[in-house]
């Protein structure tokens, strides 16, 4: 019998997850299909009940449901609990367990391009929303040397820094202070939507004082190279967009659902093709 998987969100029609996972199922000859399910905010509990009732084996969760969905699951993995959001649900005979693979997906994609070990890396994270928390908490648990959170609303940055302080040295500053301290960091991460279409001319911070060799990371992958990453590259930075995070978070979910190693390169090739080959 064909297994059913999917993604729930609102909106969800733009998601590349169906293409990515269907390609993985084909590659490994798994009898399964993956669908995008539009779930309005007031129908989330019914959707979760439907996952149980229909025996849907696994589901990804995207905006705006990542936090609210936690109220309707049977168990939450500790990392998802610490992050405060779920992006993956595994259905084991009607028992629904929530995981968060966003942060792990980011770290998996980041490690190969770092010039030194995480324990020696000091990072600046721009933004303090859900994506920032997934990345920050996971980096902290991987024993990164230090984290500084910069956000327009400094109170939110303080909250995120506090959530990380059990594992690493963490603090919060405003964006202006972050701008003046760029040379202190080995890694600078933009977790905001600044630079995404249609506002592709905007940047989260000026990089005038950026040191050559700094790793500059942007969670955005459309466009493939934001103006911010273009500027960073021109200044001698090592750059990375959010594509590897997207592939790896999906691959980690796939492995939790199927128990098989995800064909990451095949999945990546499919997504790049859907993005126009860039």
C-alpha positions as CSV (number, residue, x, y, z in Angstrom):
1,X,0.0,0.0,0.0
2,X,1.3,3.4,-0.9
3,X,2.4,5.6,2.0
4,X,1.2,9.2,2.1
5,X,3.4,12.1,3.2
6,X,2.9,15.8,3.0
7,X,3.4,19.4,4.1
8,X,0.9,21.5,5.9
9,X,0.9,25.3,5.8
10,X,-0.9,28.5,4.8
11,X,0.1,29.3,2.1
12,X,1.7,26.2,0.8
13,X,1.3,26.2,-3.0
14,X,4.9,27.6,-3.4
15,X,6.5,24.8,-1.5
16,X,9.3,22.8,-3.2
17,X,9.0,20.0,-0.7
18,X,6.7,17.8,-2.9
19,X,9.1,17.9,-5.8
20,X,12.1,17.2,-3.5
21,X,10.6,14.3,-1.6
22,X,8.9,12.7,-4.6
23,X,12.3,12.6,-6.3
24,X,13.8,10.9,-3.2
25,X,11.0,8.3,-3.2
26,X,11.6,7.6,-6.9
27,X,15.4,7.3,-6.4
28,X,15.0,4.7,-3.6
29,X,12.0,2.9,-5.1
30,X,9.8,3.7,-2.2
31,X,6.1,3.3,-2.8
32,X,5.0,6.7,-1.5
33,X,3.7,10.1,-2.5
34,X,4.0,13.5,-1.0
35,X,1.3,16.3,-1.2
36,X,0.9,19.9,-0.2
37,X,-2.1,20.5,2.1
38,X,-3.4,24.0,2.6
39,X,-4.5,24.2,6.2
40,X,-6.3,27.4,7.4
41,X,-5.4,28.6,10.8
42,X,-8.7,27.6,12.3
43,X,-8.5,24.1,10.9
44,X,-5.2,23.0,12.3
45,X,-6.5,20.6,14.9
46,X,-8.7,18.9,12.4
47,X,-5.8,18.6,10.0
48,X,-3.7,16.9,12.8
49,X,-6.7,14.6,13.6
50,X,-6.7,13.8,9.8
51,X,-3.1,12.8,9.9
52,X,-4.0,10.2,12.5
53,X,-7.3,9.1,11.0
54,X,-5.9,8.7,7.4
55,X,-2.6,7.1,8.5
56,X,-0.5,9.7,6.9
57,X,3.0,8.5,7.7
58,X,4.8,11.8,8.0
59,X,4.2,15.5,7.6
60,X,6.4,18.6,7.3
61,X,5.0,21.7,9.0
62,X,5.6,25.2,7.6
63,X,4.3,28.7,8.5
64,X,2.2,29.7,10.3
65,X,1.6,26.4,12.1
66,X,5.0,25.4,13.5
67,X,4.3,26.6,17.1
68,X,0.5,26.0,17.3
69,X,0.8,22.4,16.1
70,X,2.7,21.5,19.2
71,X,-0.6,21.6,21.2
72,X,-2.1,18.7,19.2
73,X,0.8,16.2,19.2
74,X,1.4,13.3,21.5
75,X,5.1,13.8,22.1
76,X,7.6,16.6,21.3
77,X,11.3,15.8,20.8
78,X,13.5,17.7,23.4
79,X,15.2,19.8,20.7
80,X,11.9,20.9,19.3
81,X,10.7,21.7,22.8
82,X,13.8,23.9,23.4
83,X,13.3,25.7,20.0
84,X,9.6,26.0,20.6
85,X,8.5,24.9,17.2
86,X,7.9,21.7,15.2
87,X,8.6,21.3,11.4
88,X,8.3,17.5,11.2
89,X,5.7,15.1,12.4
90,X,6.2,11.3,12.5
91,X,3.2,9.1,12.8
92,X,3.8,5.7,14.5
93,X,0.6,3.8,14.5
94,X,-1.4,6.9,15.5
95,X,1.1,8.4,17.9
96,X,2.3,11.7,16.5
97,X,5.8,12.9,17.5
98,X,7.0,16.4,16.7
99,X,10.6,17.2,15.7
100,X,12.5,20.3,14.5
101,X,15.0,19.6,11.8
102,X,15.5,23.2,10.8
103,X,18.5,23.9,13.1
104,X,20.1,20.5,12.5
105,X,19.6,21.0,8.7
106,X,21.3,24.4,8.9
107,X,24.3,23.0,10.9
108,X,24.7,20.0,8.6
109,X,24.9,22.4,5.6
110,X,27.2,24.9,7.4
111,X,29.9,22.5,8.8
112,X,31.6,21.7,5.4
113,X,32.4,25.4,4.7
114,X,33.6,26.5,8.1
115,X,37.4,27.3,8.2
116,X,37.6,25.9,11.8
117,X,35.7,23.9,14.3
118,X,32.4,25.2,15.8
119,X,34.0,25.3,19.3
120,X,36.3,28.0,17.9
121,X,33.6,30.0,16.0
122,X,32.0,33.2,17.3
123,X,28.8,34.0,15.4
124,X,26.5,37.0,14.9
125,X,22.9,36.1,14.2
126,X,20.7,38.8,12.7
127,X,17.1,38.4,13.6
128,X,15.3,36.8,16.6
129,X,12.3,35.1,15.0
130,X,11.5,31.4,14.6
131,X,14.2,30.6,12.1
132,X,16.8,32.5,14.3
133,X,15.8,30.5,17.3
134,X,16.1,27.1,15.5
135,X,19.6,28.1,14.2
136,X,20.8,29.7,17.5
137,X,19.6,26.9,19.9
138,X,21.1,24.2,17.6
139,X,24.4,26.0,17.2
140,X,24.5,26.5,21.0
141,X,23.9,22.8,21.6
142,X,26.7,22.0,19.2
143,X,29.0,24.0,21.6
144,X,29.7,26.9,19.3
145,X,32.2,29.2,21.1
146,X,29.8,32.2,21.3
147,X,26.7,33.8,19.9
148,X,25.6,37.4,19.6
149,X,22.0,38.1,18.6
150,X,21.2,41.4,16.9
151,X,17.6,42.4,16.3
152,X,15.7,45.6,15.6
153,X,13.7,44.8,18.8
154,X,16.5,44.2,21.3
155,X,14.1,42.7,23.9
156,X,13.5,39.8,21.5
157,X,17.3,39.4,21.0
158,X,17.7,39.2,24.8
159,X,15.1,36.4,25.0
160,X,16.8,34.4,22.4
161,X,20.3,34.9,23.9
162,X,18.8,33.7,27.3
163,X,17.5,30.6,25.6
164,X,21.0,29.7,24.5
165,X,23.0,30.6,27.6
166,X,22.9,27.1,29.1
167,X,25.2,25.8,26.3
168,X,27.3,28.7,25.2
169,X,28.3,32.3,25.9
170,X,25.4,34.4,24.4
171,X,24.4,38.0,24.4
172,X,22.2,40.5,22.6
173,X,22.8,43.9,20.9
174,X,21.0,46.3,18.6
175,X,21.7,46.4,14.9
176,X,23.8,49.5,15.0
177,X,26.1,48.0,17.5
178,X,26.3,44.8,15.4
179,X,27.3,47.0,12.5
180,X,30.3,48.4,14.4
181,X,31.5,45.0,15.6
182,X,31.5,42.9,12.4
183,X,35.2,42.2,12.6
184,X,34.7,40.3,15.9
185,X,32.8,37.4,14.2
186,X,33.9,34.4,12.2
187,X,30.3,33.7,11.1
188,X,27.5,36.1,10.3
189,X,24.0,34.7,9.7
190,X,21.0,36.5,8.3
191,X,17.8,34.8,9.5
192,X,15.4,37.6,8.4
193,X,13.5,37.9,5.1
194,X,15.4,41.1,4.2
195,X,16.7,40.7,0.6
196,X,14.0,38.3,-0.5
197,X,11.9,39.0,-3.6
198,X,10.4,41.5,-4.2
199,X,12.8,43.6,-2.0
200,X,16.0,42.3,-3.5
201,X,17.8,45.6,-3.2
202,X,17.7,45.6,0.6
203,X,20.4,44.3,3.0
204,X,20.0,43.4,6.8
205,X,23.3,45.2,7.6
206,X,26.1,47.0,5.7
207,X,29.2,45.0,5.3
208,X,31.7,47.8,4.9
209,X,33.8,46.6,7.8
210,X,33.7,42.9,7.0
211,X,36.9,41.0,7.4
212,X,38.1,38.8,4.5
213,X,37.5,35.1,5.1
214,X,34.5,35.6,7.3
215,X,31.7,33.1,6.6
216,X,28.5,35.0,5.6
217,X,25.3,33.0,5.6
218,X,21.8,33.9,4.4
219,X,18.8,31.6,5.0
220,X,17.2,33.0,1.9
221,X,17.7,30.9,-1.3
222,X,15.5,32.8,-3.7
223,X,17.2,34.7,-5.1
224,X,20.2,32.3,-5.0
225,X,22.6,35.1,-4.2
226,X,21.0,38.1,-2.4
227,X,22.6,41.6,-2.7
228,X,24.0,41.0,0.8
229,X,25.8,37.8,-0.3
230,X,27.0,39.5,-3.5
231,X,28.5,42.3,-1.3
232,X,30.0,39.8,1.1
233,X,31.6,37.8,-1.8
234,X,33.1,40.9,-3.3
235,X,34.7,41.6,0.1
236,X,36.4,38.2,0.2
237,X,33.9,36.4,2.4
238,X,33.0,32.7,2.2
239,X,29.2,32.8,1.4
240,X,26.3,30.3,1.6
241,X,22.6,30.7,0.9
242,X,19.8,28.8,2.5
243,X,19.5,26.0,0.0
244,X,21.6,23.5,1.9
245,X,19.5,24.2,5.0
246,X,16.3,23.5,3.0
247,X,17.7,20.3,1.5
248,X,19.1,19.0,4.8
249,X,16.1,19.8,6.9
250,X,14.0,17.8,4.4
251,X,16.5,15.0,4.3
252,X,16.5,14.6,8.1
253,X,12.7,14.5,8.0
254,X,12.8,11.9,5.3
255,X,15.2,9.7,7.3
256,X,12.9,9.9,10.4
257,X,9.9,8.8,8.3
258,X,11.5,6.0,6.3
259,X,14.5,4.9,8.2
260,X,16.6,5.1,5.0
261,X,19.4,7.5,4.2
262,X,18.1,10.4,2.1
263,X,19.6,10.9,-1.4
264,X,20.7,14.4,-0.6
265,X,22.4,15.2,-3.9
266,X,19.4,13.9,-5.9
267,X,17.1,16.0,-3.8
268,X,19.3,19.1,-4.2
269,X,19.6,18.6,-8.0
270,X,15.8,18.5,-8.2
271,X,15.3,21.6,-6.2
272,X,17.9,23.5,-8.2
273,X,16.2,22.5,-11.4
274,X,12.9,23.8,-10.1
275,X,14.6,27.1,-9.2
276,X,15.7,27.4,-12.8
277,X,19.1,25.7,-12.5
278,X,20.7,28.4,-10.4
